[in-house]
């Protein structure tokens, strides 16, 4: 059910940058990120920890502390630039049209209120009476496959398992029928069986409600099973975009290739997994040229002056690489 982001575009992030100001100077967490999402599409952002995936997601929903974080560029959601909206106007989009599932649902749920009450609060925004709220809450618990929903509605977050808490968060998002759901590492700290159940729930959400999903993860197994297209991030920048099959079978950017070589999918005993030498650059300072240059192994003089633009490599593939740029 892959959507064509060009024909039926829901989200267009253009040249978005996020800069944090602190006591020790500025941190350039996201630098000139651009990508599009179609309706009913699952687009995944992947990369090493600290590459800017979660910051990108929070910036789209405008959940960053904007007294400390400066967001520039454009975030066009269904024709509206979200960065043009006042804070109160943004609340009309956040929750109702853009939902978010966070890494740790225990931190997202209020420990003082039952799970059913917290979902009921979201449903109450539609001006329903108490009996209707109760019925709709129970229906949502059933939809996300929480057993014995009446009993679990009366449970507090600490009384629920990690998987159930994540289901409660998904139910809360379902209650608002969002067009875009941002799932930021939704299976973190869950065992493999529960991970699979949560991912099945997200897939069903797309199939049943036509919801677009921005999936933030560093797990390429999840990407392979869930996403239509992938954006690979490194040091706050997007370095490659393509459909899942192409990214896995024929990665273009040197960083993506090294990530693929590091995946544990080589038959035991044949060879060692690939290792990316060096460390991620310090984003407290602007990074001139290609951010991956010092770890690449294929870099040349042109890489030091690379402007970071994405190059159209055909068949919906984009890559930001000076060596590719020489031939385009």
Wavefront OBJ file of the C-alpha trace (Angstrom):
o trace
v 0.000 0.000 0.000
v 2.901 2.314 -0.672
v 1.797 5.876 -1.427
v 3.387 8.120 -4.017
v 4.532 11.156 -1.985
v 4.646 13.312 -5.117
v 1.072 12.557 -6.247
v -0.659 12.583 -2.860
v 1.573 14.577 -0.555
v 0.684 15.018 3.107
v 3.967 16.295 4.576
v 6.810 18.235 2.970
v 9.800 19.084 5.142
v 12.047 21.532 3.290
v 15.471 22.722 4.457
v 14.582 22.237 8.116
v 17.313 22.967 10.636
v 17.249 22.847 14.426
v 19.792 24.710 16.521
v 19.925 24.506 20.317
v 21.321 27.400 22.316
v 23.027 26.604 25.601
v 25.558 27.844 28.112
v 28.402 26.254 26.154
v 27.316 27.483 22.726
v 25.025 26.301 19.965
v 24.415 22.704 18.902
v 23.365 22.135 15.288
v 21.185 19.064 15.898
v 19.484 19.021 12.468
v 20.926 20.648 9.377
v 18.901 21.281 6.187
v 16.719 18.149 6.261
v 14.238 17.774 3.365
v 11.830 14.928 2.590
v 8.201 14.306 1.603
v 5.558 11.867 2.792
v 2.472 10.688 0.958
v -0.873 9.825 2.494
v -1.011 6.282 3.895
v 2.773 5.980 3.560
v 5.201 4.617 6.153
v 8.444 6.580 5.933
v 11.280 5.629 8.252
v 14.187 7.727 9.492
v 17.182 5.598 10.461
v 20.711 6.208 11.665
v 23.024 5.999 14.661
v 21.971 7.308 18.063
v 22.363 11.084 18.209
v 22.044 11.622 14.454
v 18.962 13.855 14.794
v 16.089 11.421 14.127
v 14.066 12.195 17.264
v 14.836 15.914 17.062
v 13.454 15.924 13.511
v 10.283 14.191 14.702
v 9.795 16.541 17.657
v 10.415 19.568 15.445
v 7.690 18.481 13.000
v 5.185 18.248 15.849
v 6.683 21.424 17.374
v 7.270 19.707 20.696
v 10.700 21.263 21.222
v 11.246 24.030 23.728
v 11.299 26.889 21.240
v 12.957 29.216 23.760
v 16.034 27.011 23.485
v 15.604 25.455 20.037
v 15.504 27.522 16.865
v 13.641 25.793 14.007
v 14.107 27.166 10.491
v 13.023 26.020 7.036
v 9.519 24.827 6.184
v 7.258 22.092 7.524
v 4.301 21.946 5.136
v 1.524 19.729 6.485
v -1.453 19.348 4.148
v -0.664 22.743 2.582
v -0.021 24.617 5.862
v 3.452 25.657 7.026
v 3.381 24.607 10.684
v 6.183 27.038 11.512
v 3.861 29.934 10.603
v 1.349 28.934 13.287
v 1.140 30.455 16.757
v 1.406 28.024 19.660
v -2.378 27.969 20.256
v -3.044 27.382 16.546
v -0.576 24.482 16.580
v -2.634 22.725 19.247
v -5.405 22.352 16.648
v -3.025 20.169 14.631
v -1.116 18.391 17.369
v -3.109 15.429 18.643
v -6.067 15.922 16.347
v -4.212 15.652 13.021
v -0.649 14.810 14.084
v -0.238 12.160 16.760
v 2.935 10.964 18.449
v 4.015 7.790 20.204
v 7.101 8.281 22.371
v 9.939 5.906 23.223
v 8.885 5.298 26.827
v 5.092 5.239 27.334
v 5.519 5.252 31.123
v 6.962 8.772 30.832
v 4.087 9.831 28.550
v 1.214 8.631 30.740
v 0.149 10.411 33.923
v 0.825 8.060 36.875
v -2.043 9.622 38.876
v -4.817 8.672 36.451
v -6.045 5.339 35.143
v -5.359 4.325 31.553
v -9.062 4.487 30.716
v -9.438 7.978 32.143
v -6.520 9.291 30.108
v -7.934 7.948 26.856
v -11.358 9.249 27.870
v -9.884 12.751 28.208
v -8.909 12.659 24.530
v -12.309 11.322 23.476
v -14.083 14.000 25.550
v -12.714 16.648 23.176
v -15.427 15.509 20.742
v -18.117 16.667 23.242
v -19.460 13.175 23.931
v -21.479 12.304 27.041
v -20.030 10.076 29.790
v -21.643 6.835 28.602
v -20.401 7.417 25.049
v -16.883 8.141 26.299
v -16.891 4.910 28.307
v -18.133 2.873 25.341
v -15.629 4.426 22.925
v -12.752 3.888 25.380
v -13.631 0.211 25.742
v -13.887 -0.106 21.966
v -10.409 1.385 21.544
v -8.949 -0.986 24.142
v -10.398 -3.871 22.144
v -9.077 -2.449 18.860
v -5.518 -2.418 20.173
v -6.036 -5.945 21.544
v -5.749 -5.232 25.257
v -7.239 -8.263 27.050
v -10.038 -7.783 29.598
v -10.503 -4.115 28.547
v -12.919 -3.164 31.336
v -10.409 -4.230 33.981
v -7.446 -2.601 32.228
v -9.342 0.663 31.851
v -9.229 0.907 35.645
v -5.498 0.150 35.833
v -2.850 2.764 36.509
v 0.171 2.951 34.150
v 2.514 1.256 36.663
v 0.131 -1.710 36.802
v 0.468 -2.351 33.067
v 3.295 -4.071 31.200
v 5.457 -2.094 28.763
v 3.599 -3.575 25.808
v 0.205 -2.691 27.263
v 1.310 0.863 28.024
v 2.398 1.254 24.413
v -1.009 -0.075 23.291
v -2.673 2.514 25.520
v -0.654 5.234 23.791
v -1.679 3.885 20.381
v -5.313 3.798 21.511
v -5.007 7.408 22.648
v -3.723 8.400 19.205
v -6.482 6.357 17.517
v -9.094 8.316 19.459
v -8.074 11.477 17.600
v -7.908 9.838 14.121
v -4.652 11.604 13.112
v -3.600 11.910 9.479
v 0.049 11.573 10.514
v 1.364 9.405 13.333
v 4.958 9.934 14.459
v 6.285 6.779 16.132
v 9.573 7.537 17.884
v 11.281 4.218 18.686
v 7.895 2.652 19.574
v 9.355 -0.777 20.453
v 12.238 0.319 22.690
v 12.665 -1.928 25.775
v 9.997 -4.395 24.584
v 10.728 -8.089 24.062
v 10.689 -9.490 20.535
v 7.157 -10.948 20.732
v 5.626 -7.711 22.010
v 7.630 -5.720 19.448
v 6.028 -7.755 16.684
v 2.547 -7.169 18.094
v 3.081 -3.403 18.330
v 4.393 -3.252 14.751
v 1.409 -5.284 13.534
v -0.862 -2.769 15.274
v 0.825 0.135 13.491
v 0.535 -1.616 10.119
v -3.139 -2.295 10.754
v -3.608 1.362 11.688
v -2.288 2.370 8.265
v -4.394 -0.234 6.460
v -7.627 0.470 8.355
v -7.497 4.242 8.837
v -5.165 5.333 6.007
v -2.813 6.944 8.523
v 0.643 8.039 7.384
v 3.394 6.922 9.779
v 6.766 8.558 10.315
v 8.744 5.750 11.949
v 11.879 6.690 13.883
v 14.202 3.763 14.563
v 17.762 2.457 14.418
v 16.544 -1.115 13.884
v 16.853 -2.102 10.233
v 14.798 -5.233 10.872
v 11.822 -3.036 11.740
v 12.486 -0.888 8.681
v 12.514 -3.930 6.389
v 9.207 -5.232 7.741
v 7.340 -1.927 8.022
v 8.500 0.949 5.834
v 7.747 1.903 2.241
v 10.656 4.352 1.978
v 13.686 5.149 4.111
v 15.667 8.275 4.925
v 19.177 7.627 6.295
v 20.498 10.317 8.660
v 24.027 11.094 9.750
v 25.191 13.965 11.985
v 21.941 15.886 11.621
v 21.725 15.528 7.832
v 19.880 13.247 5.458
v 22.412 11.390 3.312
v 20.152 9.040 1.361
v 16.472 8.483 0.572
v 14.948 5.585 -1.314
v 12.460 2.730 -1.235
v 13.199 -0.055 1.232
v 14.185 -2.685 -1.330
v 16.634 -0.376 -3.101
v 18.249 0.820 0.122
v 18.878 -2.746 1.278
v 19.952 -4.194 -2.064
v 21.948 -1.331 -3.571
v 22.784 1.465 -1.086
v 24.360 4.498 -2.757
v 25.919 6.637 -0.021
v 29.136 5.293 1.602
v 27.579 5.637 5.065
v 24.518 3.600 4.063
v 26.744 0.935 2.542
v 28.763 0.672 5.745
v 25.548 0.415 7.783
v 24.389 -2.449 5.576
v 27.739 -4.211 6.009
v 27.381 -3.889 9.796
v 24.031 -5.721 9.863
v 24.207 -9.205 11.462
v 22.874 -11.065 8.428
v 26.046 -12.784 7.228
v 26.160 -16.605 7.711
v 28.185 -17.457 10.787
v 31.815 -18.198 10.095
v 32.069 -16.555 6.682
v 33.401 -13.174 7.730
v 33.289 -10.538 10.471
v 30.630 -7.845 10.546
v 31.635 -4.493 9.143
v 32.698 -1.737 11.534
v 32.545 1.994 10.841
v 35.820 3.494 12.117
v 35.983 6.791 13.980
v 33.234 8.690 15.785
v 30.343 10.993 14.910
v 31.563 14.611 14.602
v 30.855 17.162 17.320
v 27.708 19.020 16.252
v 28.438 21.900 18.607
v 30.160 23.489 15.641
v 29.123 23.847 11.985
v 30.537 20.936 9.985
v 32.182 22.081 6.752
v 31.895 19.789 3.760
v 30.669 16.213 4.067
v 30.034 15.255 7.693
v 31.009 11.625 6.988
v 34.268 12.519 5.233
v 36.695 11.527 8.024
v 35.105 8.073 8.450
v 34.391 7.350 4.809
v 37.486 5.768 3.310
v 36.420 6.953 -0.154
v 36.745 10.704 0.423
v 38.709 13.047 -1.829
v 39.430 16.776 -1.929
v 35.957 17.673 -3.241
v 34.346 16.258 -0.084
v 35.758 19.094 2.056
v 33.738 21.604 0.023
v 30.552 19.581 -0.375
v 27.379 21.656 0.204
v 25.226 18.750 1.423
v 22.607 18.907 -1.322
v 20.638 15.792 -2.269
v 21.302 14.480 -5.791
v 18.599 12.787 -7.857
v 20.012 9.365 -8.708
v 16.907 8.207 -10.580
v 14.069 5.799 -9.680
v 13.157 7.897 -6.636
v 16.652 7.610 -5.147
v 18.362 10.633 -3.576
v 21.855 10.778 -2.092
v 24.104 13.493 -0.684
v 27.655 12.617 -1.711
v 30.355 14.728 -3.341
v 31.724 11.733 -5.277
v 28.290 11.129 -6.806
v 27.959 14.877 -7.417
v 31.057 14.817 -9.655
v 29.164 12.698 -12.196
v 25.888 14.676 -12.067
l 1 2 3 4 5 6 7 8 9 10 11 12 13 14 15 16 17 18 19 20 21 22 23 24 25 26 27 28 29 30 31 32 33 34 35 36 37 38 39 40 41 42 43 44 45 46 47 48 49 50 51 52 53 54 55 56 57 58 59 60 61 62 63 64 65 66 67 68 69 70 71 72 73 74 75 76 77 78 79 80 81 82 83 84 85 86 87 88 89 90 91 92 93 94 95 96 97 98 99 100 101 102 103 104 105 106 107 108 109 110 111 112 113 114 115 116 117 118 119 120 121 122 123 124 125 126 127 128 129 130 131 132 133 134 135 136 137 138 139 140 141 142 143 144 145 146 147 148 149 150 151 152 153 154 155 156 157 158 159 160 161 162 163 164 165 166 167 168 169 170 171 172 173 174 175 176 177 178 179 180 181 182 183 184 185 186 187 188 189 190 191 192 193 194 195 196 197 198 199 200 201 202 203 204 205 206 207 208 209 210 211 212 213 214 215 216 217 218 219 220 221 222 223 224 225 226 227 228 229 230 231 232 233 234 235 236 237 238 239 240 241 242 243 244 245 246 247 248 249 250 251 252 253 254 255 256 257 258 259 260 261 262 263 264 265 266 267 268 269 270 271 272 273 274 275 276 277 278 279 280 281 282 283 284 285 286 287 288 289 290 291 292 293 294 295 296 297 298 299 300 301 302 303 304 305 306 307 308 309 310 311 312 313 314 315 316 317 318 319 320 321 322 323 324 325 326 327 328
